[in-house]
Every structure is written in structure tokens, then in C-alpha cells.
Amino acid sequence: MAESTARWGILGTGGIARHFTKDLLLTGHTVTAVGSRAKESAERFAALFELSAAHPSYESLVADPSVDLVYVATPHPFHYPNARLALEAGKHVLVEKPFTLNAVQAQRLVSLAADRGLLVLEAMWTRWLPHMARLREIVAAGTIGEVRSMSADHTQRLPDDPGHRLNALELGGGALLDLGVYPVSFASELFGPPQSVQATATFKETGADAQVATMFRYPGGQIATTYSASVTQGPNVAVVLGSDGRIEVDSVWYTASGLRVYDGAGTLIEDVRPRVEGRGMQFQATEAERLISAGRIASDVLPPQETVAIMATLDAIREQIGLRYPGELYSGLWTRVVTPIPAAGTALTRPWRTAPVCTITGWAARTISPRTARRGTRSWPPTRASSRRSGPTGRSSPGPCASWRARPGSPSSSTSGPAFPR
């Protein structure tokens, strides 16, 4: 490709930052600077990739006039403050997945970017890989008929070391946010926000989730299933089933791969094998640069509000499996996950610090005081709950969940998914 005129700054010096920078330089993009909390780390990174500037702080990086776009590649809990720092400095931002820890943080970033007229884009690089772009074309053309279901796994045998980032709750580690975000995002791409969510999980000794299985149901009757695990290596394939055929995405489906299309009789009708330079992380950068050049701050392939909706789906999964991260409690950014998963254009509001949380059991909403929540453990929420709570006078008064009910038609079970307001 022709050399880009947009200039990238890399915020963070870890493995994903190295992969991204390598792909950008391989394919003609311009990377001018890197920032780290440690001067030595920034200098090593800059020397490795022959960058012109090595900043000893993130503040210095985002203030660099030679940087147009900032790629945020820090651990999960820092995506929100680091992306906000860049936006407040007037920089466009590409944020590694998961976009934030929860939907409230995601909406705050999206709103801030919109207010500033800046691009904020989730770095779900799979969306822009050539074989996934072709998949969208095949689905849109009706080649496999009406899409009825999808299934995908993201499974790896990752380190069991309790000190490893992937096993540290305080760093957002675990199978769901590190791995599960990929198939959850794929399901969103095909069907939009789910009407109901069912999830189950197992956990490591550190409290991090080791395996997460989900099933989503959609208003049109479609069903999606995902499985993510950090304790076992699976096939890492995806299948999309339609009324008149199917698409099988090869292993490893979320990387630069290929796919096969079959008609209703099982006859192979297309075999897609695109050639990709490097890992393929440059395609998301190309999209960001294209949008900025066109004066746009939202992508049609992954709009900001879809990113918020994906985070809300992940919140709903975490609510069902009882997973909370310590940083959410300390920062006051817990999400009311019974808020409906938003459609495009819907803003999430009402972050809370002390208000109780509503959970759903069958058709009844229950109230749980945050005081009873155990910080940073998977035992949240506790089992003790009541549909009413004591008022100021000590008498029983309706809890804040009294106006919440499950969507009509939802099954009366504890796995009926997030509730919807009347």
C-alpha cells in the first residue's frame, strides 16, 4: 500500500503493541512515537522499531504534536483512563479489546469522543480481516439464505501461574475479556444485541474465569453459542448456519484465515483463501485512517454504539457467572447490568456507587446491597436477597428494582437474561 500520512503513537509497550507496530511498519503506515510509564521500556521499543520519539509517560505521548492517532495497548483496566487521556489531548484513538471493563466506561469514552469530534474505535482487528469482510458480503447477498445461528470458540492453553496477567482479577484477566470478546463480538456482528443471555463458567483459584460458555437468543429467533477457555486448546473454528447453506470459518477463525461456503445440499460453492501480510493487524489501522481522512468519527463496520452494546453483553454474562473486577468497585464504575443491552444510538447512563443492584430470578427482580458484595471475588452477588428493602423509617419499602420485569415471553428461569424496564 502507499505510505500513510497519518502518524501513530503507541501507548504501551507489551506484546500486542509490538505485533501492531510491526504490521503497521510492514505495510507502509507511519509510526512516530511510543509512550511508556518507564523511560527504559519506551527507549527499547523505539529502538526496536526505529521510532523518532520515546516518551517516558503517557501524558508526554498524547501531547506530542507529531502524533495524530493513539493506539491504546495497556492492560484491560487501564483502557478507559488511557483512552480518555488521549481524547482529552485531542487525539483520535484506537483502543485494544476489550474496549473497557464495562459498558458504563465504554459509553463515557464514546460520548467524550463524540463531544470532541474525535474518532474512538475498538481494535477488534478480526472485523477487518479479508476473510471476514468476504463473510459479510456472502451473508448480505443471501447466499446461505436467512442466517439462523452461529457458533464459535476461542480456546487456548494459557499459563496457570497465579501471578500472570491472564489470571489476575485486578488486571481484568480471565477467559471472557481476553478470549470470549472475539466470539461475542462476532455474534453481535451477525445478529445485533441479544434478547436473552445464558451463561455458565468455571474459575481458577485466583478467581479469574477459566471457561465461559454462552447462549444468546435474538428477537428474530436466531441463536448464537460461544465457548471460551484459557485452560484447553480447542479447534478455534466458527460456523454460520443459514436456511439455504452454511459458512465454515477455518482455524484460527479470528486471525488471518479462510472460509468455505456450502449450499443447502452440502456442496462447496466458494473457498476463500486471501493472502495477508503479517498478522493482519494493519487493516483496522487502515480503517481508522480512512475514517479520519473522510472527516468521520464512526465506522460502519464497528460503530461506537455497537462497541457499547458488546460491553453490555459481556456485563450481562459476568452478572450471570458472578464475576466482578476490583477496579469496578474502587472506581465507582459498576454497571447496572439489568439495563437493556442497548440498540444502536442508545446511550447508557446511571453508573452507580452506592445504589443496590437488581438481579433477575425468573420473573422477579431482587435487590442486593453493595455492602454485602465481596470485593474482587466470583461470589458476587451473594445469595441473600430480598425483593423489598428497609426504608428510612425501618419499615419495608419497595426496592429500586420494583419497576423492572423480564421481557414478556421470556422463560421463567434464572437464566432468562437481563431484565427490561416497563
C-alpha positions in Angstrom: 0.0 0.0 0.0 1.0 3.6 -0.4 2.7 5.2 2.6 0.2 6.7 5.0 0.2 10.3 6.0 -1.5 9.7 9.4 1.0 9.4 12.3 0.6 6.8 15.0 1.6 6.9 18.6 1.8 3.7 20.6 0.6 3.8 24.2 2.1 0.8 25.9 5.0 -1.5 25.0 3.7 -5.0 25.6 3.3 -7.9 23.2 0.2 -6.7 21.4 1.8 -3.3 20.9 4.8 -4.9 19.3 2.6 -7.0 16.9 0.6 -4.0 15.9 3.6 -1.8 15.3 5.3 -4.5 13.3 2.3 -4.9 11.0 1.9 -1.2 10.5 5.5 -0.6 9.5 5.4 -3.7 7.3 2.5 -2.3 5.3 3.5 1.3 4.9 1.9 3.0 7.8 3.7 5.7 9.8 4.5 5.2 13.5 6.3 8.2 15.0 6.3 7.7 18.8 5.8 5.4 21.7 5.0 6.1 25.4 5.5 4.1 28.5 5.5 4.6 32.2 9.1 3.5 32.2 11.6 5.5 30.2 13.8 2.5 29.5 10.9 0.5 28.1 9.9 3.3 25.8 13.5 3.6 24.6 13.9 -0.1 23.9 10.6 -0.1 22.0 11.6 2.9 19.9 15.0 1.4 19.2 13.4 -1.9 18.1 11.2 -0.2 15.6 13.3 2.9 14.8 10.8 5.4 16.0 11.7 9.0 16.3 10.3 9.6 19.8 10.3 7.6 23.1 8.2 9.2 25.7 8.7 8.4 29.4 5.0 9.0 30.2 1.6 8.6 28.6 1.0 12.3 29.2 4.0 13.2 27.1 3.0 10.9 24.3 -0.5 12.3 23.9 0.9 15.8 24.0 3.3 15.1 21.1 2.3 17.2 18.1 3.8 14.6 15.7 1.1 12.1 16.8 -2.3 12.1 15.1 -3.8 8.8 16.4 -3.0 6.9 19.6 -3.2 3.1 19.9 -4.0 2.1 23.5 -2.4 -1.2 24.2 -2.3 -1.3 28.0 -3.9 -4.0 30.3 -7.7 -4.0 30.4 -8.4 -1.8 33.5 -6.3 1.0 32.0 -8.0 1.2 28.6 -10.6 3.7 30.0 -8.2 6.1 31.7 -5.6 5.9 28.9 -8.1 6.4 26.1 -9.7 9.2 28.0 -6.3 10.8 28.4 -5.7 10.7 24.6 -9.1 12.0 23.8 -8.8 14.9 26.2 -5.5 15.8 24.5 -7.3 16.0 21.1 -6.1 12.7 19.7 -8.1 10.1 17.7 -7.9 6.7 19.5 -7.8 3.0 18.6 -8.5 1.1 21.8 -7.5 -2.6 22.3 -10.2 -5.0 23.1 -12.0 -5.4 25.4 -12.7 -1.7 24.8 -13.1 -1.1 28.6 -14.0 -3.1 31.7 -17.8 -2.5 31.4 -20.4 -0.7 29.4 -20.6 2.4 31.6 -16.9 3.1 30.9 -17.4 2.4 27.2 -20.3 4.8 26.9 -18.3 7.5 28.7 -15.5 7.2 26.1 -17.9 7.2 23.2 -19.7 10.2 24.5 -16.4 12.1 25.1 -15.1 11.3 21.6 -18.4 12.5 20.1 -18.3 15.7 22.1 -14.7 16.4 20.9 -15.4 15.4 17.3 -12.8 12.6 17.5 -12.6 9.0 16.4 -12.7 6.3 19.0 -12.6 2.8 17.6 -12.3 -0.6 19.2 -9.4 -2.6 18.0 -11.4 -5.7 17.1 -9.0 -6.5 14.3 -10.9 -9.6 13.2 -13.7 -7.4 11.8 -11.4 -6.0 9.1 -9.6 -9.2 8.0 -10.2 -10.0 4.4 -12.0 -13.4 5.0 -14.4 -11.7 7.5 -15.1 -8.9 5.1 -16.0 -11.5 2.5 -18.2 -13.3 5.0 -20.2 -10.1 5.4 -20.7 -9.9 1.7 -21.8 -13.5 1.5 -24.4 -13.1 4.2 -25.6 -9.8 2.8 -26.1 -11.4 -0.7 -28.3 -14.1 0.8 -26.1 -16.8 -0.5 -26.9 -19.1 2.5 -30.4 -17.8 2.9 -31.7 -16.5 6.2 -29.0 -16.7 8.9 -30.3 -18.9 11.8 -27.4 -19.5 14.1 -23.7 -19.2 14.7 -21.2 -20.9 17.0 -17.6 -20.1 17.7 -14.9 -21.0 20.2 -11.8 -19.2 21.3 -9.8 -21.7 23.3 -6.1 -21.6 24.3 -3.9 -23.4 26.9 -2.5 -20.4 28.7 -0.2 -20.1 31.7 -1.5 -21.2 35.1 0.9 -19.0 37.0 -1.2 -17.1 39.6 1.0 -14.0 39.0 0.4 -14.0 35.3 -1.8 -11.1 34.0 -4.3 -13.5 32.4 -5.0 -14.9 35.9 -5.1 -11.6 37.8 -8.6 -10.2 38.5 -7.2 -6.8 39.3 -5.9 -6.7 35.7 -9.2 -7.9 34.2 -7.6 -11.3 33.4 -9.7 -14.3 32.5 -11.2 -16.2 29.6 -14.1 -13.8 29.0 -12.4 -10.5 28.4 -9.2 -11.9 26.9 -10.7 -14.5 24.6 -14.5 -14.5 24.8 -14.8 -11.0 23.5 -14.0 -12.3 20.0 -16.9 -14.7 19.5 -19.3 -12.4 21.4 -18.4 -9.6 19.0 -18.9 -12.0 16.1 -22.4 -12.8 17.3 -23.1 -9.1 17.6 -21.9 -8.5 14.1 -24.3 -11.1 12.7 -27.4 -10.5 14.9 -27.0 -7.3 16.9 -27.8 -7.2 20.7 -29.2 -10.4 22.2 -32.7 -10.6 23.6 -31.6 -13.0 26.3 -28.3 -14.3 27.6 -27.5 -17.6 29.3 -24.0 -18.2 30.7 -22.1 -20.6 32.8 -18.4 -20.7 33.9 -15.7 -22.3 35.9 -13.0 -20.5 37.7 -9.3 -20.7 38.7 -8.0 -20.4 42.3 -7.2 -16.7 41.7 -10.9 -16.1 40.9 -10.3 -15.5 37.2 -12.7 -17.2 34.9 -11.2 -20.3 33.2 -14.1 -21.4 31.0 -17.2 -19.5 29.8 -20.0 -20.9 27.7 -22.8 -18.7 26.5 -26.1 -19.0 24.5 -27.8 -15.9 23.1 -31.3 -15.7 21.7 -32.3 -12.8 19.4 -35.6 -11.1 18.6 -35.7 -12.8 15.1 -35.4 -16.3 16.6 -31.7 -16.7 15.9 -29.4 -18.4 18.4 -25.7 -18.0 19.0 -23.4 -20.1 21.1 -19.8 -19.3 22.2 -17.2 -21.1 24.3 -14.0 -19.6 25.5 -11.3 -21.1 27.7 -7.8 -20.4 28.9 -7.2 -24.0 30.2 -7.6 -26.0 27.0 -6.7 -25.8 23.3 -9.8 -26.3 21.1 -10.4 -26.2 17.3 -10.9 -22.4 17.2 -13.4 -22.5 14.4 -16.7 -20.7 13.6 -19.8 -21.9 11.8 -22.6 -19.7 10.5 -25.8 -21.6 9.6 -28.4 -20.3 7.2 -31.7 -21.6 5.8 -30.0 -22.5 2.5 -26.4 -23.2 3.4 -23.6 -22.6 5.8 -20.2 -20.9 6.2 -17.4 -22.7 7.9 -14.5 -20.4 9.0 -11.2 -22.2 9.4 -9.0 -22.4 12.4 -7.9 -20.0 13.7 -11.1 -18.1 12.7 -10.4 -14.8 14.4 -6.9 -14.4 12.8 -6.0 -14.2 9.1 -7.7 -17.4 8.0 -10.0 -18.6 5.3 -13.6 -19.9 4.9 -15.7 -22.3 2.9 -19.3 -21.8 1.7 -21.7 -24.7 1.2 -25.2 -24.7 -0.3 -28.2 -26.4 1.3 -27.2 -29.8 -0.2 -23.7 -29.6 1.3 -21.9 -28.8 -2.0 -18.9 -26.5 -1.7 -19.7 -23.3 -3.7 -16.8 -21.0 -2.6 -13.4 -21.4 -1.0 -12.0 -18.1 0.3 -8.2 -18.0 0.9 -7.0 -14.4 1.0 -3.3 -13.6 1.3 -2.4 -11.3 4.2 0.9 -9.6 5.0 2.0 -10.1 8.6 -0.7 -10.9 11.2 -3.3 -8.7 9.6 -3.5 -6.0 12.3 -2.9 -3.3 9.8 -6.5 -3.4 8.4 -8.0 -1.8 11.5 -5.4 0.9 11.2 -6.3 1.5 7.6 -10.0 1.8 8.6 -9.2 4.4 11.3 -7.1 6.4 8.9 -9.8 6.2 6.2 -12.4 7.5 8.6 -10.3 10.4 9.8 -9.4 11.4 6.2 -13.1 11.4 5.4 -14.0 13.5 8.4 -15.9 10.7 10.1 -15.8 9.6 13.7 -17.7 6.3 13.4 -17.2 3.1 11.4 -20.0 1.3 9.7 -18.2 -2.0 10.3 -18.0 -1.5 14.1 -19.9 1.6 15.2 -19.2 3.1 18.7 -22.6 2.2 20.0 -22.2 -1.5 18.9 -19.0 -1.5 21.0 -21.0 -0.2 24.0 -23.6 -2.9 23.3 -21.0 -5.6 23.2 -19.6 -4.4 26.6 -23.2 -4.6 27.9 -23.5 -8.2 26.7 -20.2 -9.0 28.5 -21.6 -7.3 31.6 -24.7 -9.5 31.4 -22.6 -12.6 31.1 -20.5 -11.5 34.1 -23.7 -10.9 36.1 -24.8 -14.5 35.5 -21.5 -16.1 36.3 -20.9 -13.8 39.3 -17.7 -12.1 38.1 -16.7 -8.6 39.2 -13.3 -6.9 39.0 -11.9 -5.0 41.9 -11.3 -1.8 39.9 -15.0 -1.5 39.2 -15.8 -1.3 42.9 -13.0 1.1 43.7 -13.7 3.4 40.8 -17.4 3.5 41.3 -18.0 2.3 37.7 -20.0 -0.8 38.3 -22.7 -1.3 35.7 -26.4 -1.9 36.3 -26.4 -4.9 34.1 -30.1 -5.2 34.1 -30.2 -2.1 31.9 -31.3 -3.4 28.5 -28.5 -4.2 26.1 -28.6 -1.0 24.0 -29.6 -0.8 20.4 -27.6 1.5 18.1 -27.9 5.1 19.1 -28.9 4.4 22.7 -26.9 5.9 25.5 -26.1 4.0 28.6 -26.5 6.1 31.8 -26.9 5.7 35.5 -23.5 4.5 36.7 -23.8 4.0 40.5 -21.6 3.9 43.5 -23.9 3.0 46.4 -27.3 2.1 44.8 -28.3 -1.6 45.1 -28.1 -3.9 42.1 -31.1 -5.6 40.5 -30.7 -9.3 39.6 -33.3 -11.5 37.9 -34.6 -14.8 39.1 -37.5 -16.0 37.0 -39.9 -13.1 36.8 -38.9 -11.4 40.0 -36.3 -8.7 40.4 -34.3 -8.8 43.7 -32.4 -6.1 45.5 -28.8 -6.6 46.8 -27.0 -4.0 48.8 -23.4 -3.3 47.7 -22.3 -3.6 51.3 -22.8 -7.3 51.1 -20.8 -7.7 47.9 -17.4 -9.3 48.3 -14.7 -7.3 46.5 -12.9 -9.0 43.7 -14.3 -12.5 44.1 -16.6 -14.6 42.0 -19.0 -15.0 44.8 -20.7 -11.7 43.9 -23.6 -11.3 44.1 -24.4 -13.0 47.4 -27.3 -15.4 47.7 -29.1 -13.4 50.3 -31.6 -11.1 48.6 -35.0 -9.6 49.0 -37.5 -8.0 46.7 -38.0 -5.3 49.3 -35.6 -3.3 51.5 -35.9 -1.3 54.6 -36.7 2.3 54.1 -35.5 5.3 56.2 -38.0 4.6 58.9 -37.1 1.0 59.2 -40.3 -0.1 57.5 -40.3 -2.2 54.4 -40.4 -0.1 51.2 -40.2 -1.1 47.5 -36.6 -1.6 46.3 -35.3 0.2 43.2 -35.9 -3.0 41.2 -39.7 -2.8 41.8 -40.3 -1.4 38.3 -38.2 -4.0 36.5 -39.7 -7.1 34.9 -38.5 -9.7 32.4 -39.4 -9.2 28.8 -42.8 -10.7 28.0 -42.3 -14.2 26.7 -39.0 -14.8 28.4 -38.8 -18.2 30.1 -39.4 -18.2 33.9 -35.9 -19.3 34.9 -32.8 -17.8 36.5 -31.1 -17.8 33.1 -33.7 -15.7 31.3 -31.1 -13.0 30.7 -31.1 -9.3 31.6 -34.4 -7.7 32.5 -36.1 -4.9 30.6 -37.9 -1.9 32.1 -41.6 -1.5 31.6 
